């Protein structure tokens, strides 16, 4: 079954054009995923096509009105009926690989891209099921965040990457950063590929990669170790290297 992404946005071309290239473009051509952008501005009721207004109570900036967004959302029915509606906002829960895996299990998803000072709270209460943030920073709009999430989710759809093994050992797949990667030539800029990777011994290679993933995570993102699924062997190795397992 094709996974469907619906995006409520003021800039539909930004979504469709960005996602039409490379792996995701091919996935759409092969019918593995579908991406549909809905222009919120087309559903405004005023002649000027305004989708925003001044905030009640005063303050700087403008607020997106609920009516055009709600009508744009309704235009997706029954295609997106029952779908989770994701609102991209700094106030949401931080996006992680685990959330990507969670959302990848959904057949269809709707993304709401906000602008200006945000969206009328009543609209959020009416249709939004998930508020998600890419991090503790502010973007000019939700499109880039939605594109990033769609990319992360799509590559978990069977067939999109060609082989499931393509993402099985990636960073965050088991709570750790990925081990170092090397390719030809065996010597580059005076630096050699680790000998174990040339040995052909799969057991030793797997052991080296696990240890390197542990070391990288301990050095660069020690916070991840607190939630990672570590074995007693992993913890002992980290302790021997001077890190807390």
C-alpha positions in Angstrom: 0.0 0.0 0.0 1.3 3.5 -0.9 2.1 5.7 2.0 0.4 9.1 1.6 1.7 12.4 2.8 -0.6 15.5 2.6 0.9 18.9 3.3 -1.2 22.0 4.2 1.0 24.9 3.1 1.3 28.4 1.7 4.1 27.3 -0.6 3.0 24.0 -2.3 5.8 24.2 -4.9 8.4 24.2 -2.1 7.2 20.8 -1.0 6.6 19.1 -4.3 9.7 20.4 -6.0 12.0 19.5 -3.1 10.7 16.0 -2.7 10.7 15.2 -6.5 14.4 14.5 -6.6 16.7 11.5 -5.9 15.4 8.6 -3.8 12.1 10.2 -2.8 11.4 11.2 -6.4 12.0 7.6 -7.5 9.8 6.3 -4.7 6.9 8.5 -5.9 7.4 7.3 -9.5 7.3 3.7 -8.3 4.2 4.3 -6.3 5.8 3.6 -2.9 4.9 7.0 -1.5 2.6 9.8 -2.5 3.0 13.5 -1.7 0.1 16.0 -2.2 0.4 19.7 -1.3 -2.7 21.8 -0.6 -2.4 25.6 -1.0 -4.1 27.1 2.1 -4.4 30.4 0.3 -6.9 28.9 -2.2 -9.4 28.4 0.6 -9.5 31.9 2.0 -12.9 33.7 1.7 -11.6 37.3 1.1 -10.7 38.8 -2.3 -7.2 39.7 -1.2 -6.4 36.1 -0.4 -5.2 37.0 3.0 -4.7 34.0 5.4 -3.6 36.0 8.4 -4.8 38.7 10.8 -3.7 40.7 13.8 -3.6 38.8 17.1 -6.2 39.5 19.7 -4.7 41.2 22.7 -2.1 43.0 20.6 1.5 42.2 20.0 3.9 42.0 17.1 3.3 39.9 14.0 0.3 38.2 12.4 -1.5 35.0 13.1 -2.7 32.4 10.6 -6.5 32.2 10.5 -8.3 29.0 11.2 -10.9 29.1 8.5 -8.7 28.7 5.4 -6.7 26.0 7.1 -9.7 24.1 8.2 -11.3 24.3 4.7 -8.1 23.1 3.1 -8.0 20.2 5.5 -11.6 19.3 4.7 -10.7 19.3 1.0 -8.6 16.2 1.7 -11.5 14.2 2.9 -12.1 11.3 2.5 -8.5 10.7 1.2 -7.0 11.6 4.6 -9.8 10.8 6.9 -8.5 9.4 10.2 -5.0 10.5 9.5 -2.8 12.0 12.2 -2.3 15.7 11.7 1.2 16.9 12.5 1.8 20.6 13.3 5.3 21.8 13.0 6.0 24.0 16.0 8.9 24.7 18.4 6.5 23.9 21.2 6.2 20.2 20.1 8.0 17.1 21.2 11.5 16.9 19.7 11.6 14.8 16.5 13.7 11.7 16.8 14.3 8.5 14.9 11.9 6.7 17.2 9.2 9.2 16.2 10.0 8.6 12.6 9.6 4.9 13.1 6.3 5.5 14.9 4.9 7.7 12.1 6.2 5.3 9.4 3.7 2.8 10.6 0.8 5.1 9.6 -0.7 4.7 6.1 -1.3 8.4 5.7 -0.2 11.6 7.4 -1.2 15.3 7.2 1.4 18.0 7.9 0.4 21.6 8.8 3.0 24.2 8.0 2.6 27.4 10.0 3.9 30.9 9.3 4.1 34.3 11.0 3.5 34.1 14.7 1.7 30.8 14.4 -1.8 29.4 13.9 -5.1 30.3 15.7 -5.1 28.0 18.7 -8.7 26.9 18.1 -7.7 25.4 14.8 -4.9 23.4 16.5 -7.4 22.1 19.1 -9.8 21.1 16.4 -7.6 19.1 14.0 -4.0 18.7 15.2 -3.1 15.3 16.8 0.7 15.7 17.0 2.9 18.8 17.7 6.5 18.2 16.7 9.6 20.3 16.7 12.9 19.8 14.9 14.8 21.5 17.7 15.1 24.5 19.9 15.2 27.1 17.1 12.7 29.0 14.9 12.3 28.7 11.1 10.5 31.2 8.9 7.8 28.5 8.2 7.0 24.9 8.7 7.8 23.7 5.2 11.5 22.8 5.8 10.5 20.9 8.9 7.8 19.0 7.2 10.1 18.1 4.3 12.7 16.9 6.7 10.2 14.7 8.5 8.8 13.3 5.3 12.3 12.4 4.2 13.1 10.6 7.5 9.8 8.7 7.5 9.8 7.8 3.8 13.2 6.1 3.9 11.7 3.6 6.5 9.0 2.6 4.0 9.9 -0.9 2.5 11.4 -0.6 -0.9 12.2 3.1 -0.8 15.9 2.5 -0.1 16.0 -0.7 -2.1 17.1 -3.0 0.8 16.0 -2.8 4.4 19.6 -3.4 5.4 20.4 0.1 4.0 19.0 1.7 7.2 19.4 -1.2 9.7 22.9 0.0 10.8 22.4 3.7 10.5 22.9 6.3 13.3 20.1 6.1 15.9 18.8 2.8 14.6 19.8 1.2 17.9 20.2 4.3 19.9 23.9 4.8 18.9 25.7 6.9 16.3 26.9 5.0 13.3 30.4 3.6 13.1 33.0 5.1 10.6 32.7 4.2 7.0 35.5 3.7 4.4 35.7 2.9 0.7 38.4 2.7 -2.0 41.3 3.4 -2.2 42.8 1.6 0.8 45.2 4.5 1.3 44.0 8.1 1.0 45.9 11.2 2.0 48.3 9.0 3.8 45.6 7.4 5.9 44.9 3.7 5.7 41.6 1.8 6.1 41.5 -0.1 9.4 43.0 -3.5 8.8 40.1 -5.3 10.3 37.8 -4.1 7.5 40.1 -5.7 5.0 40.4 -9.0 6.8 37.2 -10.6 5.5 36.4 -11.9 9.0 32.7 -10.9 9.5 32.8 -11.5 13.2 35.7 -9.3 13.8 34.3 -6.6 11.5 31.0 -6.7 13.4 32.8 -6.4 16.8 34.9 -3.5 15.5 31.9 -1.6 14.2 30.0 -2.1 17.4 32.9 -0.8 19.5 33.4 2.2 17.2 29.7 3.1 17.4 30.0 3.0 21.2 33.1 5.2 21.2 31.6 7.7 18.8 28.5 8.0 20.8 30.4 8.3 24.1 32.6 11.1 22.6 30.1 13.0 20.5 26.6 12.3 22.0 27.1 10.9 25.5 23.4 11.8 26.2 22.3 9.0 23.9 24.0 6.3 26.0 21.4 6.9 28.7 18.6 5.5 26.5 20.6 3.1 24.3 20.1 -0.6 24.7 23.5 -1.6 26.0 24.7 -5.1 26.8 27.0 -5.9 29.8 29.7 -6.4 27.2 29.1 -2.9 25.8 29.3 -1.3 29.3 32.5 -3.2 30.1 34.1 -2.0 26.9 33.1 1.6 27.6 34.5 1.5 31.1 37.8 0.1 29.8 37.9 3.1 27.4 37.4 5.5 30.3 33.7 6.1 29.7 30.7 5.4 31.9 28.5 2.6 30.3 
